[in-house]
Amino acid sequence: MNGLDSGNERTEGAFEARLIQLIRDVALAAEGVARIDPDLCKRVQGGIATDVATCRGELEELSERAERGDVHPADAWAELRVIGLKVDALVEESLVLVHGAALRTAKLDEGYCALADALVDEMVNRTHIPAWNSFTVLGRFEFYQRASRVIRVRYPASSLWDLPVVAHELGHFVGLSLISRQDGRTLPLVVLAERLGATADAPWLWLQELFADAFAAYVMGPAYGYASVYLGFDPVAAHIEDDTHPAPALRLQLILSVLRGLEGDGIHEAAADIEALWGKLTRDSEADSNGETQPEDWVPALSSTLTEHLPASAYGTWQEVQRLSSGLRRGQATATSRSTLVDILNAGWLCRRDATNWMEVADLARDARRLCEAVIPGGK
């Protein structure tokens, strides 16, 4: 690479060494993903292959320009740094996927990751966002990792009841992938942040969390509200916010607002039930409301963003939920070609709210899981 720095062979050699290392890193990332379970590999190979080709092409092109002396040394190092950040993200994604696939192959997830994948696919199919080219992996908490494009499912999972929370993590992906249907370029969440004055670090993170809550309630229905109150939000910290998350009380206020905007008396009744349960939990825990900040104008703004940009994605098949829940209560539920995973999870939660003991809850989880496995591709 004599054209890079003909006056200093040592700095030239350092540049070449780092470039070669990045090329090697790209190859190893691709090789690692290629070794995972074939069915899981199919889900990610399109996105990984694109990223590998992009990084490899940019590195080769920079190498050729440096060799010819067509780029100033400072510009070459700057470009190498930018490409290096892309390669870092690619390697991180490959490591997470390889590790996650190994845990799934070992059955440590008890099959819940496959159900989570199917649930994500089902919700994505109801939107016009680009396909989610990944699969879920185990983590200590539910989490969407943007750098690796991976949704983590909580381990150890309680049971089927945790699955609605996956909709929230998908909401993080949707929030930064959703493009305005009007011009095909604008990101509605960014526009909303500017309108609400939420472009600084903490408000922007809050807005992303609230959008994920709103999206989950919008596409998942009451099951997300029930899962949040029963298993997610801490009533003791109901009015406590931090740098990344608004207070649970505000989050639930938004969830209930979205649910009440959906069609169906049964959904509205469930929203009232969720609100009453949360109220009792916060009263029992004597949650302290001192210091809470409530940007309540964000609630209608987020609801409007969903209805404007995802009008066909709203959950609205409550009749199927009622049919399934009636069968679950009798231990005789059957799935049909109309049944969806979202329907089944809503039916399960509708029954769980009336359960009187843990044995009944466990039986409901077992029967609801059987229904889920009946409707997913390759299910039992």
Secondary structure as UniProt FT lines:
FT   TURN            2..4
FT   TURN            6..7
FT   HELIX           9..34
FT   HELIX           38..68
FT   HELIX           73..105
FT   TURN            106..111
FT   HELIX           112..124
FT   TURN            125..126
FT   STRAND          137..139
FT   STRAND          143..145
FT   TURN            146..149
FT   STRAND          150..154
FT   HELIX           160..165
FT   HELIX           166..175
FT   TURN            176..177
FT   TURN            181..183
FT   HELIX           188..196
FT   HELIX           201..220
FT   HELIX           222..227
FT   HELIX           228..232
FT   HELIX           235..237
FT   TURN            238..239
FT   HELIX           248..260
FT   HELIX           265..285
FT   TURN            290..291
FT   TURN            296..297
FT   HELIX           298..309
FT   TURN            311..312
FT   HELIX           318..330
FT   TURN            337..338
FT   HELIX           341..352
FT   TURN            353..354
FT   HELIX           358..375
FT   TURN            377..378
//
